[in-house]
Amino acid sequence: VYGLKFKSFKALDAGGPLTQSALTKNTVQAADVFTTDPTIIKEKFVVLKDPENLFGYANVTPLVNKEGLSEEGVATLDAVSAKLDTKTLLDLDAQVQLDKKDPLDVAKEWLKSAGLG
């Protein structure tokens, strides 16, 4: 799609520790990593643009039993979805995984800062 010719291809895990290690050690120079993976921040990886949309979207989507959720619950999920973008989710993931903060505390803090808590 981009006209690149790679010297070789190395199959690793799907953006997991093998891929991250290979990038860090320069064993590979490009890899597919989830945009919300805090390793991007930790290792200062460069995120490339994908204007041709080669890589599909993997949006976070809340799934619930429609009959088990009130109208208020639906409205709350919609409000969170409207404000939770990739950059924010990456920051929240980094706080939990890298800074070892409690996930509940991180979520509560973000909800409050977003005017939802």
N, C-alpha and C positions, 0 to 999 in steps of 0.2 A: 504494500500500500504506500509506503514512504520511499521506495526505491533503494532501500538499504541492502547491502550484501554482507552477511555475517560470515566470519571465518568458520565458525562452528556453532552448534547448538548443544546445550547440556540440559537434560531433563532433571529437574530438582523437585522439591515439594511445592505446593501451591502458595508461594509467598511466605512460607514458614521459615523456621530456623536454618534450614540448609540454604535456602535462597538468600536470606539475610547475611549469613556467614560468607557465602561466596561473593556477594557484593562488597562486604567489608574487607575481605582479603584480596579483592581485585581478581578473583578467579573467574568471575564474569563481570562484564562492564554494563550490562543492561538486564533487567529482570522485571517480572510482573509481580508487584507487591500491592496489597490493598491500600488505598489512599488514607485509611484511618489507622494504619499500623503505626504505633508510636516509635518504632525503630527508625522511621523516616526522620524524626526529630533527633533521636539519640545519636544516630550515625551521620546526620546531616546529608542524607541522600538527596539528590536532585530529582524532583518530580517533573517528568517530561509532559508536555502538552500532547493531546491526541485529537487534533482538529478533524481528522478523517474518521473518528469514532471507531477505530479498530477494536478497542476493548469495550465490551458492553458495560452497561451500568449495573451496579450491584447495590441498589438503594436499600437502606434499612426500612423494613416495612413491619409495623405492628400487626400481628394476626390474632384475632380473638373470635370466639363463638358469638355471632351476631345476636343471638338470643340471650346471651349471658352478660351483655354490656348495656348499660343504660345510655340514654341520650347524652347525659352529662359526661359519661365515660368516653363516648365517641367524640364529643366536642373537645375534651381534654387531649385525647390522642391527636386530633387534628391540629390543635394549638401547638403541641410539642413538635409535630412533624413540620409545621410551617416555620419554626424557628431553628430547628436542629439541622445545620448544614454540615458538609464534610469537614470543613476547617474546625468547627466547634467540636464535632465528634472526635476528631483526631486529638484535640487538646484534652478533652475529657478522658479519652483512653490513655493518653500519656500520664495524666495525673494519677490514674489508678495503677497502670502497669509499671511506669518508670518511677514515679514519686511515692508509690505504695500507699496512696491515700485510700480511705475507705470508700467503696463505690457509692454507698448510700449518702455519705457526706458530700461527695462530688456532685451527685445528682441533685441533692437538695440545694446546694449552692448555685448550681447552674439554673435550676428552675426559678429560684429567687431572682437571680441576675437577669433572667429573661422575662421577668414579670409574670411568671406562672406559678410561683410558690408562695 
